Amino acid sequence: MSTATSSPQASRTHSGMPGLPLRVGTRGSPLALVQTRAFLEQIMAVCPVLRGLDAFREYAIATTGDAIQNRPLSEIGGKGLFAREIHEALLDGRIDFAVHSLKDLETELPAGVVLACTLRREDARDVLILPEGEADPENPFASLPQGALVGSASLRRQAQLLALRPDLRVETIRGNVQTRLAKVRSGAFAGSLLALAGLKRLGLEGEAAAILAPEIMLPAACQGIVGVTLRARDAELHELLSAVEDPKARAVSRAERALLAALDGNCRTPIGGHARLLPDGRLRLDGLTARADGSFILRRSIEGQAQDAVALGEALGAELRADSPADIFG
């Protein structure tokens, strides 16, 4: 597979299926490329004939979210900035499908773009990163000195951290996983918070000083899930890609994305959402709204049938919105 930034229009088969090689779009970060290649391996495992056909071409697409590293996402347009240019390439025919971290996708996709499938969820929890050593998982933030400077690009993480340790200072830290780790190691920050899923996919889980239980740090909606988008009209390609759909990931992601949609979730409002399937097959969804400075935190949960995932997300979102100060959604 090759990496490029543009390509000519691909031919289409008589059935409407894009011709080979299929062109896959992705961000260019190390994590995005690892996720994309892992997805392609899964597709070739369920359809082995593709392995010998040189069936895929990789296209790394620069996004606005990646290009602007010195400002918080909340100031430049939110999480959709990690997908906008990718979906533009999809709609104008430069790529045939795209692989994303699902938490980076806006809840309402552009017209003509659909979510083809969601992959098995990696561990959704966050981790604490320190310059060295480990932290007590029961009281992880006790390892941070009084008044320490912590780097985070997430208002959700910032709000939950400051609610527990209001003495700490938080400044924006952007860039890929390796860049953030390097900034902590260099002493620029006393610590940072990252997703365990990304570390595991990069083989860097050993960098975590402590894994944070959801009771301490509620994860972001869809954290740890990879999603694949394509053009709505490409029904046969949709059928191929959906062969690796994970039913559990589909259920929990539908609940979490419905929660976000009900809260008009964007990067300007600290929102957490984490769903899991219980042993009896029911679905539990935990949600959180907060002020970025940690002065207000509201957590609620709901349970119901997994087939009602969207309704559960909408209901919990409505409850959280009704019981939260209006200013946090400004």
Backbone bond lengths (Angstrom), bond angles and torsions (degrees), N, CA, C in turn:
res aa  C-N    CA-C-N  psi(-1)  N-CA   C-N-CA  omega(-1)  CA-C   N-CA-C  phi
1 M - - - 1.470 - - 1.518 109.87 -
2 S 1.303 115.90 144.82 1.455 120.72 -179.18 1.516 109.60 -113.85
3 T 1.298 114.65 164.11 1.462 120.63 178.43 1.513 108.41 -120.27
4 A 1.337 116.50 133.63 1.460 121.49 -179.33 1.516 108.20 -152.38
5 T 1.319 115.37 176.52 1.461 119.01 -179.44 1.514 112.72 -110.88
6 S 1.320 118.90 -9.58 1.458 120.45 178.47 1.514 108.70 -156.00
7 S 1.319 116.32 165.94 1.455 120.30 178.36 1.509 109.08 -158.04
8 P 1.355 117.99 159.82 1.452 120.00 176.49 1.518 110.35 -72.97
9 Q 1.329 115.38 166.25 1.449 119.87 176.13 1.526 109.27 -60.17
10 A 1.321 116.92 136.24 1.463 121.04 179.78 1.521 109.08 -86.09
11 S 1.332 114.68 151.90 1.458 119.18 173.51 1.517 109.24 -73.47
12 R 1.338 116.21 161.53 1.451 121.07 178.78 1.515 108.57 -124.13
13 T 1.320 117.18 144.42 1.458 121.07 177.43 1.518 108.69 -72.45
14 H 1.320 115.59 168.31 1.459 119.34 179.99 1.520 111.62 -62.15
15 S 1.333 118.08 -27.65 1.460 121.34 -178.31 1.526 112.37 -79.17
16 G 1.328 117.56 -6.29 1.450 120.24 -178.11 1.513 113.27 97.35
17 M 1.315 118.02 -7.12 1.462 122.38 176.85 1.525 108.59 -73.42
18 P 1.340 118.91 130.94 1.465 118.87 176.19 1.521 110.77 -55.51
19 G 1.323 116.63 143.10 1.447 119.95 179.99 1.515 111.98 -74.05
20 L 1.339 116.37 162.14 1.462 122.08 177.24 1.526 109.74 -81.25
21 P 1.331 117.51 149.29 1.458 125.85 -2.98 1.532 111.49 -75.81
22 L 1.331 115.86 146.38 1.455 121.47 173.72 1.515 109.04 -76.06
23 R 1.315 116.08 138.18 1.469 121.05 -174.43 1.526 109.10 -103.58
24 V 1.324 115.82 120.82 1.458 121.51 -176.51 1.523 109.93 -107.69
25 G 1.320 116.15 128.26 1.452 121.32 178.49 1.510 111.64 -96.10
26 T 1.313 116.23 148.19 1.457 122.41 -179.04 1.519 109.40 -159.48
27 R 1.318 116.39 157.42 1.456 118.93 165.96 1.522 108.51 -65.88
28 G 1.319 115.68 164.13 1.455 119.28 -175.36 1.512 115.69 -96.17
29 S 1.340 117.87 5.65 1.463 119.60 -178.65 1.525 110.76 -69.86
30 P 1.337 117.24 156.02 1.465 118.89 177.83 1.525 113.04 -54.67
31 L 1.332 117.51 -40.96 1.455 119.94 -179.96 1.522 111.28 -66.09
32 A 1.328 117.45 -43.76 1.462 120.25 -179.98 1.527 111.06 -60.59
33 L 1.326 117.08 -40.88 1.462 120.37 -179.54 1.525 111.27 -68.01
34 V 1.324 117.40 -39.38 1.459 120.77 176.81 1.527 110.20 -61.40
35 Q 1.327 116.41 -44.47 1.470 120.09 -179.37 1.524 111.11 -64.57
36 T 1.322 116.63 -41.04 1.459 120.46 -179.45 1.516 110.97 -64.04
37 R 1.316 117.26 -44.88 1.470 120.30 -178.27 1.523 111.49 -68.39
38 A 1.332 116.64 -33.87 1.467 119.79 176.72 1.529 109.94 -65.67
39 F 1.333 117.24 -39.78 1.466 120.15 178.01 1.525 110.74 -64.09
40 L 1.327 117.47 -44.20 1.458 120.19 180.00 1.519 111.35 -62.45
41 E 1.330 117.12 -36.06 1.462 119.98 175.83 1.521 110.81 -62.75
42 Q 1.326 117.24 -38.68 1.462 120.03 178.52 1.526 111.19 -65.86
43 I 1.323 116.66 -41.20 1.465 119.69 178.31 1.530 110.34 -61.96
44 M 1.321 116.30 -43.43 1.463 118.89 -178.63 1.521 111.82 -71.37
45 A 1.314 117.62 -23.35 1.456 120.19 176.13 1.526 111.22 -70.85
46 V 1.329 117.30 -37.30 1.465 119.40 179.81 1.527 111.69 -86.18
47 C 1.328 117.76 -17.33 1.465 122.15 177.19 1.533 108.39 -133.83
48 P 1.340 117.35 73.92 1.473 121.70 -171.26 1.522 114.24 -58.13
49 V 1.324 118.68 -25.13 1.452 120.12 -178.88 1.521 111.69 -60.33
50 L 1.332 116.52 -25.76 1.465 119.56 -179.92 1.527 112.30 -68.71
51 R 1.328 116.69 -25.12 1.472 119.73 -173.92 1.521 112.09 -62.49
52 G 1.311 116.68 -34.35 1.456 119.19 -178.00 1.512 114.38 -93.57
53 L 1.319 116.75 6.88 1.467 120.33 -174.43 1.520 113.92 -106.66
54 D 1.332 117.33 4.91 1.469 119.27 -174.65 1.531 108.65 49.79
55 A 1.354 114.73 54.93 1.456 121.31 -163.97 1.518 114.78 -80.45
56 F 1.339 118.15 -14.62 1.463 119.51 -172.38 1.522 111.31 -129.96
57 R 1.325 115.31 145.94 1.458 122.80 170.69 1.527 107.62 -125.34
58 E 1.306 115.49 134.76 1.459 122.57 -176.55 1.527 109.54 -95.88
59 Y 1.323 116.86 133.29 1.461 120.87 177.56 1.518 108.99 -128.15
60 A 1.333 115.91 108.81 1.461 121.53 177.25 1.524 108.44 -81.54
61 I 1.317 116.19 123.10 1.460 121.89 -173.69 1.522 109.18 -114.62
62 A 1.314 116.84 125.95 1.465 121.41 178.13 1.525 109.16 -72.45
63 T 1.324 116.95 128.61 1.465 121.33 179.23 1.524 110.14 -110.67
64 T 1.322 115.10 158.26 1.462 119.74 178.45 1.518 110.90 -60.53
65 G 1.326 116.57 -38.44 1.464 119.97 179.63 1.511 112.84 -60.98
66 D 1.333 116.77 -33.97 1.458 120.32 177.78 1.529 111.80 -79.42
67 A 1.318 116.18 -32.01 1.467 119.65 -174.37 1.519 112.12 -73.59
68 I 1.339 117.61 -35.75 1.468 120.97 -177.30 1.522 108.22 -97.82
69 Q 1.318 116.98 104.28 1.455 122.35 -173.30 1.526 113.47 -105.65
70 N 1.327 117.77 -7.44 1.464 119.40 -171.95 1.523 113.55 -105.44
71 R 1.329 117.48 10.30 1.458 120.79 179.80 1.519 109.71 -137.69
72 P 1.337 117.51 147.90 1.468 120.16 177.39 1.521 110.98 -63.62
73 L 1.329 116.44 148.73 1.459 120.36 177.93 1.521 111.77 -57.88
74 S 1.335 116.25 -32.29 1.457 120.15 -178.42 1.523 112.07 -62.11
75 E 1.332 117.17 -21.64 1.464 120.94 -178.40 1.519 113.16 -92.69
76 I 1.329 116.71 -16.58 1.467 118.74 -172.40 1.515 113.41 -116.14
77 G 1.340 117.73 4.33 1.460 118.41 173.47 1.500 116.57 127.85
78 G 1.327 119.11 -3.27 1.452 120.60 173.81 1.508 114.36 88.95
79 K 1.352 113.30 -173.48 1.458 120.41 -169.86 1.526 113.58 -65.62
80 G 1.338 118.75 -23.31 1.451 119.85 179.32 1.513 113.91 -61.20
81 L 1.333 117.32 -16.11 1.464 120.86 179.20 1.523 112.69 -68.77
82 F 1.334 118.56 -11.83 1.455 120.89 175.23 1.530 111.95 -88.48
83 A 1.333 117.00 -2.40 1.467 119.43 -177.38 1.525 113.50 -130.09
84 R 1.319 118.05 -14.80 1.465 119.99 -171.66 1.520 112.44 -56.80
85 E 1.328 117.33 -53.04 1.468 119.64 -177.80 1.526 111.74 -66.45
86 I 1.327 116.52 -31.18 1.468 120.27 177.98 1.525 109.78 -66.15
87 H 1.329 116.91 -43.29 1.463 119.05 -179.71 1.530 111.75 -73.53
88 E 1.309 117.69 -27.97 1.469 119.28 172.34 1.529 109.86 -62.91
89 A 1.331 116.57 -42.55 1.465 120.48 178.14 1.526 111.01 -65.05
90 L 1.316 116.49 -35.13 1.467 120.89 178.16 1.526 110.73 -66.19
91 L 1.318 116.61 -47.59 1.457 120.21 -175.66 1.531 113.09 -71.00
92 D 1.339 117.50 -29.58 1.465 117.38 179.12 1.528 112.81 -93.83
93 G 1.345 116.61 8.14 1.459 120.32 169.76 1.505 116.55 88.69
94 R 1.326 119.21 8.76 1.461 119.96 179.13 1.523 112.82 -77.70
95 I 1.334 117.51 -24.32 1.458 122.57 174.96 1.527 108.16 -133.14
96 D 1.329 116.33 164.44 1.465 121.07 -177.87 1.522 113.06 -105.48
97 F 1.310 117.96 -28.75 1.461 121.17 172.96 1.515 107.89 -157.61
98 A 1.338 116.36 170.09 1.461 120.26 -174.47 1.521 110.01 -141.61
99 V 1.324 115.41 146.54 1.466 122.68 -179.48 1.527 108.49 -112.32
100 H 1.344 116.52 131.06 1.459 122.28 -174.20 1.527 110.95 -135.35
101 S 1.323 116.03 156.24 1.459 120.11 157.45 1.524 105.40 -72.15
102 L 1.337 116.72 120.96 1.458 119.45 -171.63 1.527 112.00 -61.68
103 K 1.322 117.57 -29.06 1.468 118.95 179.89 1.529 111.80 -67.02
104 D 1.341 118.15 -15.34 1.463 121.32 179.26 1.523 113.10 -88.62
105 L 1.334 117.78 -5.95 1.462 120.34 -178.32 1.524 111.09 -88.27
106 E 1.320 116.55 137.59 1.448 120.45 173.58 1.527 109.39 -64.51
107 T 1.327 116.84 154.67 1.463 119.59 -176.22 1.518 111.98 -71.56
108 E 1.320 117.49 -27.41 1.471 120.90 176.16 1.518 108.47 -110.74
109 L 1.331 116.13 109.34 1.459 120.57 -177.36 1.527 110.34 -75.99
110 P 1.339 117.09 157.63 1.465 119.74 178.08 1.528 111.18 -59.04
111 A 1.330 116.55 150.86 1.458 121.03 176.98 1.522 109.90 -56.23
112 G 1.316 116.13 132.10 1.459 121.15 179.86 1.508 114.40 92.57
113 V 1.341 117.39 -3.60 1.471 121.95 178.71 1.527 108.51 -115.49
114 V 1.336 116.34 135.68 1.459 120.74 178.77 1.526 109.70 -130.88
115 L 1.324 114.44 159.27 1.456 121.34 174.79 1.522 108.04 -85.55
116 A 1.325 116.48 114.87 1.464 120.84 -175.21 1.514 112.32 -79.26
117 C 1.328 117.21 -41.09 1.458 120.09 -177.31 1.522 110.45 -165.23
118 T 1.324 114.51 161.33 1.461 122.09 174.16 1.520 107.61 -124.65
119 L 1.319 116.13 139.43 1.463 121.41 -176.76 1.520 111.28 -95.13
120 R 1.318 115.73 163.12 1.458 121.49 -179.50 1.521 110.50 -50.75
121 R 1.322 115.58 133.73 1.459 120.82 -175.95 1.525 110.96 -72.90
122 E 1.322 115.55 132.45 1.458 121.40 167.90 1.526 106.64 -81.75
123 D 1.321 117.57 171.23 1.457 122.31 -179.02 1.532 110.18 -52.50
124 A 1.327 116.53 122.31 1.464 121.14 -173.60 1.521 114.01 -83.00
125 R 1.321 118.58 -7.18 1.459 120.30 -171.83 1.533 112.81 -72.45
126 D 1.328 114.91 159.23 1.455 122.80 172.14 1.524 109.57 -91.17
127 V 1.327 115.27 165.14 1.465 120.74 176.77 1.527 109.49 -133.08
128 L 1.316 114.51 156.64 1.459 122.01 172.52 1.520 108.33 -96.37
129 I 1.313 115.98 131.56 1.468 122.66 176.33 1.521 108.44 -107.99
130 L 1.320 116.98 129.27 1.459 122.93 176.61 1.519 109.02 -123.05
131 P 1.338 118.12 160.51 1.473 119.40 177.98 1.527 112.56 -59.26
132 E 1.317 116.27 -33.37 1.464 120.28 177.55 1.521 108.78 -163.61
133 G 1.324 115.19 160.07 1.455 120.78 175.01 1.515 113.28 82.17
134 E 1.328 114.33 178.87 1.452 121.76 -179.38 1.521 109.85 -114.20
135 A 1.323 115.67 165.63 1.456 122.03 178.55 1.518 109.30 -122.80
136 D 1.310 116.24 155.92 1.450 122.02 177.63 1.523 108.86 -70.72
137 P 1.326 119.86 116.68 1.467 120.13 -177.81 1.525 113.45 -62.68
138 E 1.347 117.08 -21.42 1.464 119.95 177.98 1.534 112.16 -78.17
139 N 1.328 116.19 -26.26 1.460 121.69 -179.70 1.525 108.49 -145.42
140 P 1.331 117.19 62.00 1.469 120.79 -168.96 1.521 114.81 -63.38
141 F 1.321 117.61 -35.05 1.461 119.71 -173.86 1.521 113.13 -77.81
142 A 1.327 116.87 -6.46 1.463 120.06 174.08 1.522 110.90 -65.52
143 S 1.329 117.26 -17.90 1.463 121.31 179.01 1.522 112.43 -75.50
144 L 1.316 118.16 -13.12 1.454 121.41 -179.66 1.523 109.70 -88.88
145 P 1.322 118.53 129.24 1.466 121.12 -179.70 1.529 111.80 -62.64
146 Q 1.318 116.17 158.12 1.461 122.07 176.58 1.521 109.72 -55.90
147 G 1.341 116.03 129.41 1.460 121.00 177.58 1.511 114.99 72.44
148 A 1.319 118.72 14.08 1.467 121.89 -175.68 1.527 111.67 -65.22
149 L 1.331 115.23 154.08 1.457 122.75 178.08 1.523 109.09 -94.94
150 V 1.323 115.90 122.54 1.461 122.30 -179.30 1.522 108.51 -115.16
151 G 1.319 116.64 138.19 1.456 121.35 178.75 1.515 111.18 -98.04
152 S 1.325 116.45 130.51 1.469 120.37 177.19 1.516 108.98 -156.35
153 A 1.340 115.64 141.56 1.455 120.53 174.60 1.522 111.21 -98.93
154 S 1.335 117.05 1.29 1.459 122.01 -172.78 1.520 111.38 -111.47
155 L 1.331 116.85 120.93 1.462 119.91 174.89 1.522 110.99 -66.47
156 R 1.323 117.80 -30.92 1.462 121.03 176.69 1.518 111.14 -60.73
157 R 1.323 116.69 -48.07 1.463 120.17 178.74 1.523 110.69 -66.33
158 Q 1.326 115.47 -43.53 1.465 120.11 -179.56 1.523 110.83 -57.35
159 A 1.330 117.72 -47.77 1.461 121.30 -176.74 1.524 111.53 -61.62
160 Q 1.334 116.79 -44.21 1.460 119.82 -178.30 1.529 111.46 -69.71
161 L 1.321 116.55 -35.72 1.461 120.42 177.42 1.526 110.95 -65.36
162 L 1.336 116.48 -48.41 1.466 119.94 -177.13 1.522 112.22 -70.05
163 A 1.322 117.92 -25.77 1.461 119.64 175.50 1.527 111.03 -64.27
164 L 1.340 116.57 -31.96 1.459 121.89 178.99 1.526 112.22 -90.92
165 R 1.342 116.74 -32.77 1.464 121.28 -177.36 1.532 109.24 -134.26
166 P 1.333 118.09 76.48 1.469 120.09 -177.13 1.521 113.80 -65.60
167 D 1.334 118.04 -13.07 1.463 120.53 178.56 1.523 112.33 -75.20
168 L 1.314 118.09 -18.49 1.462 121.25 -175.63 1.522 111.57 -73.84
169 R 1.320 116.17 158.04 1.458 123.14 174.18 1.531 108.09 -112.78
170 V 1.310 115.97 139.97 1.466 120.35 -179.58 1.515 109.35 -124.82
171 E 1.330 115.82 129.27 1.459 121.92 175.12 1.515 109.24 -126.10
172 T 1.323 115.41 155.13 1.460 121.01 -177.52 1.524 110.89 -65.83
173 I 1.316 115.60 132.82 1.460 121.91 171.99 1.524 106.55 -128.04
174 R 1.321 117.46 118.82 1.459 122.30 -177.63 1.513 109.01 -117.57
175 G 1.329 115.97 174.21 1.446 121.02 -179.70 1.514 110.94 111.57
176 N 1.343 115.60 175.19 1.455 118.96 -178.93 1.529 110.96 -74.63
177 V 1.315 115.56 176.21 1.464 120.82 -175.21 1.522 111.24 -57.03
178 Q 1.318 116.63 -46.66 1.463 119.91 -177.65 1.530 111.46 -62.17
179 T 1.323 116.85 -38.60 1.464 120.71 178.81 1.522 111.01 -63.45
180 R 1.314 117.10 -42.47 1.465 120.74 -179.11 1.522 111.38 -67.47
181 L 1.320 116.28 -40.51 1.467 119.40 176.90 1.522 110.62 -61.32
182 A 1.329 116.41 -42.11 1.461 120.57 -178.75 1.520 111.73 -63.84
183 K 1.328 117.25 -36.45 1.464 119.99 -179.67 1.528 111.36 -67.41
184 V 1.326 117.20 -33.36 1.462 119.61 176.54 1.524 109.76 -73.17
185 R 1.310 117.06 -44.07 1.469 120.05 179.96 1.524 111.58 -60.58
186 S 1.335 117.00 -34.32 1.466 121.02 -177.11 1.524 112.61 -74.42
187 G 1.326 116.64 -12.95 1.455 120.18 -177.90 1.509 114.18 92.37
188 A 1.343 117.49 3.00 1.464 119.98 177.92 1.524 110.65 -64.57
189 F 1.319 116.16 -29.60 1.458 122.38 176.51 1.517 108.80 -133.29
190 A 1.332 115.64 147.76 1.465 120.07 177.00 1.516 111.93 -77.45
191 G 1.316 116.68 -14.37 1.445 121.01 179.25 1.508 110.79 -178.35
192 S 1.322 115.71 171.58 1.450 121.61 175.88 1.522 107.93 -152.80
193 L 1.319 114.97 172.52 1.465 122.24 179.61 1.522 108.14 -128.15
194 L 1.327 115.98 129.27 1.463 121.48 -178.23 1.514 109.73 -135.12
195 A 1.332 115.83 166.78 1.458 121.34 176.00 1.526 109.58 -82.12
196 L 1.325 116.07 131.72 1.458 120.54 177.75 1.527 111.06 -62.72
197 A 1.328 117.55 -35.14 1.465 120.54 -177.51 1.522 111.79 -57.08
198 G 1.329 116.39 -45.82 1.457 119.48 179.99 1.509 112.34 -64.08
199 L 1.322 116.52 -41.80 1.464 119.64 178.17 1.523 110.96 -61.41
200 K 1.327 116.78 -43.14 1.461 119.84 -178.63 1.521 111.14 -65.03
201 R 1.310 117.13 -40.80 1.465 119.50 -178.81 1.521 111.62 -67.53
202 L 1.331 116.48 -25.75 1.462 120.75 178.64 1.526 111.85 -94.50
203 G 1.325 117.74 1.42 1.459 120.90 -177.86 1.510 113.02 71.27
204 L 1.329 117.34 27.93 1.462 122.12 -175.43 1.525 112.65 -116.40
205 E 1.331 117.64 18.63 1.465 118.83 -176.44 1.521 112.94 -61.59
206 G 1.330 117.08 -20.62 1.453 120.77 177.11 1.519 113.27 -66.85
207 E 1.325 117.76 -12.77 1.464 121.33 178.38 1.529 112.35 -75.81
208 A 1.311 117.86 -14.31 1.464 121.08 -176.96 1.518 111.00 -74.38
209 A 1.332 116.80 124.85 1.463 120.45 175.06 1.521 110.62 -77.41
210 A 1.326 116.70 -29.55 1.465 121.67 176.51 1.518 108.22 -160.28
211 I 1.334 115.51 141.84 1.458 121.53 171.94 1.521 107.11 -90.46
212 L 1.323 116.08 130.44 1.459 121.75 -172.91 1.524 110.71 -94.66
213 A 1.311 116.22 118.62 1.457 121.20 177.81 1.526 109.54 -61.35
214 P 1.339 118.16 147.35 1.465 120.04 177.99 1.519 113.62 -57.47
215 E 1.325 117.27 -24.56 1.455 120.15 176.85 1.526 111.77 -68.07
216 I 1.334 116.77 -25.33 1.466 122.16 177.33 1.521 111.29 -91.58
217 M 1.332 116.68 -43.15 1.457 122.37 -176.74 1.526 108.04 -139.14
218 L 1.340 116.69 98.59 1.457 119.64 -179.45 1.525 109.04 -68.24
219 P 1.343 117.67 128.65 1.464 120.03 -176.89 1.526 113.05 -67.01
220 A 1.333 113.74 168.63 1.462 120.69 173.68 1.520 109.47 -74.89
221 A 1.321 116.39 151.34 1.457 120.95 174.35 1.524 109.99 -56.25
222 C 1.309 115.98 129.90 1.472 124.81 176.43 1.525 113.86 70.20
223 Q 1.331 118.24 12.57 1.455 120.03 177.37 1.528 109.45 -62.11
224 G 1.328 115.95 133.05 1.455 121.44 179.44 1.515 114.97 89.31
225 I 1.341 117.47 -0.01 1.468 121.08 -179.49 1.525 109.57 -109.58
226 V 1.317 116.19 135.45 1.461 122.68 174.05 1.523 108.05 -99.48
227 G 1.336 116.02 133.17 1.457 121.39 178.37 1.520 110.70 -122.15
228 V 1.323 115.88 152.55 1.460 122.02 -177.72 1.522 108.76 -123.53
229 T 1.330 116.81 128.35 1.461 121.61 178.51 1.522 110.65 -112.71
230 L 1.333 115.06 154.32 1.463 121.19 176.95 1.520 108.79 -154.92
231 R 1.336 115.85 176.30 1.458 120.05 178.32 1.532 109.80 -71.27
232 A 1.317 116.08 138.55 1.459 120.63 -177.20 1.523 112.05 -59.98
233 R 1.320 117.44 -29.43 1.469 119.67 -175.53 1.526 113.24 -77.28
234 D 1.326 118.24 -13.97 1.464 120.48 -174.23 1.522 110.70 -87.85
235 A 1.330 115.84 72.25 1.465 121.33 -172.82 1.532 112.28 -64.59
236 E 1.325 117.91 -40.13 1.469 119.63 -177.61 1.524 111.09 -69.53
237 L 1.319 117.31 -39.23 1.458 119.95 176.32 1.530 109.81 -65.86
238 H 1.326 116.45 -38.06 1.467 120.50 176.61 1.527 109.81 -58.27
239 E 1.311 116.81 -42.60 1.468 120.33 179.83 1.524 111.19 -62.79
240 L 1.335 116.68 -41.04 1.461 120.21 178.58 1.520 111.25 -63.86
241 L 1.316 116.93 -49.32 1.466 120.44 -175.69 1.523 111.82 -67.83
242 S 1.324 117.12 -33.57 1.464 119.63 -177.56 1.521 112.70 -72.00
243 A 1.327 117.32 -4.88 1.466 120.03 177.60 1.519 112.04 -63.89
244 V 1.327 117.83 -19.84 1.471 120.05 179.20 1.530 111.48 -106.67
245 E 1.317 116.63 15.09 1.467 120.32 176.34 1.525 110.23 -58.42
246 D 1.338 116.46 135.10 1.458 121.23 174.59 1.523 108.45 -100.95
247 P 1.331 118.97 116.27 1.473 120.54 -175.00 1.526 113.14 -59.96
248 K 1.335 117.53 -37.07 1.464 119.90 179.60 1.525 110.47 -66.47
249 A 1.343 116.23 -44.45 1.466 119.55 178.87 1.521 110.68 -63.57
250 R 1.323 116.97 -36.66 1.463 119.86 178.18 1.527 110.57 -62.55
251 A 1.329 116.70 -45.57 1.463 119.97 -177.64 1.527 111.58 -63.47
252 V 1.336 116.65 -49.89 1.466 118.62 -175.50 1.527 110.81 -70.06
253 S 1.326 117.87 -35.63 1.462 119.61 -179.55 1.524 111.08 -69.55
254 R 1.307 117.68 -35.34 1.469 119.88 177.67 1.531 110.05 -63.91
255 A 1.336 116.65 -41.78 1.465 119.63 178.00 1.524 111.09 -64.01
256 E 1.323 116.98 -45.33 1.456 121.27 -176.12 1.526 111.65 -69.25
257 R 1.321 117.53 -39.16 1.465 119.86 179.11 1.535 110.87 -70.87
258 A 1.336 116.81 -32.72 1.467 119.34 175.30 1.525 110.67 -67.23
259 L 1.318 116.66 -37.80 1.464 120.68 175.26 1.520 110.45 -59.76
260 L 1.325 116.33 -48.49 1.469 120.21 178.61 1.521 111.53 -59.29
261 A 1.326 116.38 -44.87 1.456 120.01 -178.27 1.529 110.91 -62.43
262 A 1.332 116.88 -39.83 1.463 120.57 179.90 1.526 111.76 -65.48
263 L 1.338 115.73 -28.82 1.463 120.82 179.46 1.521 112.07 -95.60
264 D 1.343 115.97 4.63 1.455 120.32 -174.98 1.515 109.06 53.79
265 G 1.344 114.94 47.38 1.459 120.84 -171.11 1.511 113.66 -63.70
266 N 1.314 116.08 130.83 1.457 123.24 174.33 1.521 107.53 -149.40
267 C 1.294 115.83 -177.48 1.464 118.91 -176.76 1.521 113.71 -78.31
268 R 1.332 117.97 2.37 1.462 120.13 178.13 1.525 111.99 -91.85
269 T 1.335 117.71 -13.57 1.457 122.19 -178.24 1.519 109.35 -120.63
270 P 1.334 118.53 124.38 1.463 119.90 176.33 1.531 110.50 -67.62
271 I 1.326 116.08 113.86 1.465 122.17 -179.33 1.521 108.54 -134.74
272 G 1.323 116.03 133.43 1.458 121.42 172.63 1.512 109.31 -116.80
273 G 1.323 116.35 149.06 1.461 120.12 177.74 1.512 110.24 -155.97
274 H 1.311 116.49 124.85 1.465 119.38 -178.97 1.521 109.55 -144.36
275 A 1.321 116.79 119.26 1.458 122.53 178.57 1.522 109.69 -110.71
276 R 1.316 115.45 150.07 1.464 120.67 174.62 1.516 109.18 -148.17
277 L 1.324 114.37 150.77 1.454 120.20 177.21 1.521 108.81 -87.50
278 L 1.313 116.71 130.84 1.455 123.07 -178.80 1.523 109.71 -84.42
279 P 1.344 117.19 163.74 1.476 119.93 -178.75 1.528 114.12 -55.24
280 D 1.331 116.86 -29.50 1.470 119.22 -179.74 1.521 113.01 -86.26
281 G 1.356 117.25 5.92 1.450 121.32 177.82 1.507 114.83 90.82
282 R 1.340 117.27 -9.35 1.460 120.11 176.26 1.525 110.13 -74.52
283 L 1.309 115.96 164.14 1.464 121.77 -177.71 1.524 109.09 -113.03
284 R 1.322 115.64 133.25 1.466 122.19 173.84 1.516 108.06 -113.01
285 L 1.318 115.31 130.66 1.464 121.68 178.95 1.519 109.06 -121.75
286 D 1.337 116.24 125.14 1.460 122.78 174.44 1.520 108.27 -106.12
287 G 1.322 116.27 135.96 1.453 121.07 179.74 1.511 111.48 -132.21
288 L 1.327 115.45 157.49 1.462 121.65 -177.06 1.512 109.63 -146.28
289 T 1.337 115.65 138.41 1.457 122.03 166.31 1.526 107.51 -124.97
290 A 1.317 116.90 154.43 1.470 119.63 -174.31 1.512 110.68 -160.39
291 R 1.329 114.74 165.59 1.464 121.50 164.37 1.519 107.85 -91.63
292 A 1.309 116.15 147.48 1.457 120.01 -176.14 1.518 112.90 -61.45
293 D 1.349 117.52 -27.72 1.464 119.65 -179.08 1.522 112.71 -85.80
294 G 1.323 117.45 3.35 1.452 121.07 177.39 1.514 115.29 80.13
295 S 1.334 117.66 4.18 1.465 120.57 -176.93 1.522 112.55 -76.02
296 F 1.315 116.86 -14.96 1.465 121.33 176.12 1.515 109.16 -138.84
297 I 1.321 117.01 127.25 1.462 123.37 175.26 1.524 107.44 -136.10
298 L 1.324 116.81 128.26 1.457 121.23 175.82 1.525 108.82 -128.82
299 R 1.339 116.07 123.09 1.455 121.51 177.40 1.524 108.72 -119.47
300 R 1.319 115.23 136.44 1.457 121.48 175.95 1.525 108.77 -141.30
301 S 1.316 117.29 162.17 1.456 121.06 177.54 1.519 109.89 -140.05
302 I 1.321 115.12 162.62 1.458 122.00 179.58 1.525 107.73 -148.75
303 E 1.323 116.92 149.91 1.461 122.14 176.84 1.515 109.75 -130.84
304 G 1.330 115.05 150.81 1.453 120.24 177.76 1.514 110.62 -177.58
305 Q 1.301 116.61 -170.63 1.452 121.79 -179.92 1.530 110.81 -72.48
306 A 1.326 115.83 141.80 1.467 119.84 -177.04 1.529 111.83 -61.04
307 Q 1.320 117.39 -32.33 1.466 118.95 179.96 1.522 112.22 -69.22
308 D 1.328 116.11 -12.41 1.461 120.96 177.19 1.523 111.95 -100.67
309 A 1.338 117.05 26.77 1.460 121.60 -173.23 1.526 112.34 -55.23
310 V 1.318 117.63 -45.03 1.468 120.24 -178.02 1.524 110.85 -65.17
311 A 1.313 116.27 -44.11 1.466 119.85 179.65 1.526 111.21 -63.36
312 L 1.333 117.52 -37.59 1.461 121.00 178.11 1.528 110.37 -64.26
313 G 1.330 116.75 -43.96 1.457 120.17 178.45 1.507 112.15 -62.65
314 E 1.329 116.12 -42.48 1.466 119.86 179.28 1.527 111.02 -64.48
315 A 1.333 116.25 -41.26 1.464 119.81 -178.36 1.521 111.51 -66.32
316 L 1.337 116.50 -44.28 1.461 118.90 -179.76 1.522 110.55 -67.62
317 G 1.318 117.14 -38.67 1.458 120.07 176.99 1.518 111.95 -60.85
318 A 1.333 116.88 -42.35 1.462 120.47 178.95 1.525 111.16 -63.96
319 E 1.333 116.38 -38.63 1.464 120.24 179.27 1.519 111.18 -66.44
320 L 1.327 116.72 -44.89 1.459 120.31 179.59 1.525 110.90 -63.84
321 R 1.309 117.27 -41.49 1.465 120.22 179.76 1.514 110.74 -64.02
322 A 1.329 116.36 -42.13 1.471 119.71 -177.62 1.509 112.26 -65.49
323 D 1.341 117.30 -30.56 1.461 121.06 -174.30 1.526 113.23 -102.26
324 S 1.333 117.43 7.56 1.468 121.94 178.84 1.521 110.30 -107.18
325 P 1.336 117.99 149.77 1.464 119.82 174.81 1.517 111.58 -60.25
326 A 1.308 116.27 138.84 1.479 120.21 -175.90 1.530 111.74 -61.15
327 D 1.327 118.13 -27.86 1.460 120.06 -173.93 1.526 113.39 -67.30
328 I 1.331 117.87 -21.69 1.466 117.88 -177.13 1.528 111.98 -74.09
329 F 1.339 116.98 -14.02 1.451 120.32 178.59 1.524 111.65 -99.60
330 G 1.325 116.63 11.40 1.464 120.02 -178.02 1.510 113.16 -71.40
